[in-house]
Amino acid sequence: MPDVRTPARPHTTGPGHDGGPSASELLDFARRTAADAALITSLPLDPEGRTWIRLDGPGGSEAWLIGWPPGTGTGWHDHGGSHGAFATAAGELTEQSLTAPLPTEGWKTLELADGVDRERTLSDGRGRAFGPHHVHQVLNLSADTHAVSVHAYYPPLPLMRRYSRTGPVLRLEAVEQPEEWT
């Protein structure tokens, strides 16, 4: 198994290679949208599963308003080479991420080095931007409170890779196409 030790590069803050919005511009959009109380309260919340509404993102980006019941999460995934951002509009979300960029092709199992894990908690209005090789999972760890967040990606998600994780071992489990989540 390859051992991933390389530290991650900072996310890109300049415009995308084709003139699309940068990760920082997507974060600004996510924060502004998360502050729109009427939009946030319009999202129907399900007590058992995540809910979402697709939004118009800036500059041809893809954006989503997502409701998170207590105890739900995404599982480990990446965004198929898109950069992005998200901001919490209500409640609190925990992001667990890797600080090492992963190769995008040619592997099924990786052994992660010590020290590549990061965790941050984002509450109302707080967000984060990330680059195209970001691997993470987002969780609502609350036992009784829904969370709501805004996510934006550019270019629009071409695919998502889903991973399982046991200790330091990360396994590629599935590659999802856009028609599977719209």
Backbone hydrogen bonds, N-H to C=O, Kabsch-Sander energy under -0.5 kcal/mol:
donor,donor_aa,acceptor,acceptor_aa,energy
4,V,2,P,-0.5
4,V,111,E,-1.5
5,R,3,D,-0.7
8,A,99,T,-2.7
16,G,20,G,-2.0
19,G,16,G,-2.4
23,A,12,T,-0.9
26,L,22,S,-2.2
27,L,23,A,-2.1
28,D,24,S,-2.2
29,F,25,E,-2.3
30,A,26,L,-2.7
31,R,27,L,-2.6
32,R,28,D,-2.5
33,T,29,F,-2.7
34,A,30,A,-2.4
35,A,31,R,-1.1
36,D,33,T,-1.7
37,A,35,A,-1.4
40,I,36,D,-2.4
41,T,37,A,-2.5
42,S,38,A,-0.8
42,S,39,L,-0.8
43,L,39,L,-0.6
43,L,40,I,-1.1
46,D,49,G,-0.6
51,T,67,G,-1.4
53,I,65,L,-2.0
55,L,63,A,-2.8
57,G,55,L,-0.8
57,G,61,S,-1.0
60,G,57,G,-0.7
61,S,58,P,-1.6
62,E,153,Y,-2.7
63,A,55,L,-1.0
64,W,151,H,-2.7
65,L,53,I,-2.6
66,I,64,W,-0.5
66,I,149,S,-2.9
67,G,51,T,-3.0
68,W,147,A,-3.4
71,G,140,N,-1.6
71,G,142,S,-0.7
72,T,69,P,-1.6
74,T,138,V,-2.1
76,W,163,Y,-0.5
77,H,136,H,-2.2
78,D,161,R,-1.6
81,G,132,P,-0.6
82,S,79,H,-1.8
83,H,154,Y,-2.6
84,G,130,F,-2.1
85,A,152,A,-2.0
86,F,128,R,-2.1
87,A,150,V,-2.2
88,T,126,R,-2.7
89,A,148,V,-3.2
90,A,148,V,-1.8
93,L,122,L,-2.7
94,T,139,L,-3.0
95,E,120,R,-3.0
96,Q,94,T,-0.5
96,Q,137,Q,-2.6
97,S,118,R,-2.7
98,L,135,V,-1.9
99,T,116,V,-2.6
102,L,133,H,-0.6
110,L,170,L,-2.7
111,E,2,P,-2.4
112,L,110,L,-0.6
112,L,168,P,-3.5
113,A,4,V,-1.6
116,V,113,A,-1.1
118,R,97,S,-2.5
120,R,95,E,-2.2
122,L,93,L,-3.4
123,S,121,T,-0.5
124,D,91,G,-0.7
125,G,88,T,-3.5
126,R,123,S,-2.9
128,R,86,F,-2.4
130,F,84,G,-2.8
134,H,131,G,-1.3
136,H,77,H,-2.3
137,Q,96,Q,-2.4
139,L,94,T,-2.8
140,N,72,T,-3.2
141,L,139,L,-0.8
147,A,68,W,-2.1
148,V,90,A,-2.1
149,S,66,I,-2.4
150,V,87,A,-2.6
151,H,64,W,-2.7
152,A,85,A,-2.5
153,Y,62,E,-2.9
154,Y,83,H,-2.6
160,M,176,E,-2.0
162,R,174,A,-3.0
163,Y,76,W,-2.5
164,S,171,R,-2.2
166,T,169,V,-2.4
169,V,166,T,-2.4
170,L,110,L,-2.7
170,L,168,P,-0.6
171,R,164,S,-2.7
172,L,108,K,-2.5
173,E,162,R,-3.0
173,E,171,R,-0.5
174,A,162,R,-1.6
176,E,160,M,-3.3
180,E,177,Q,-2.3
181,W,178,P,-1.8
182,T,178,P,-0.9
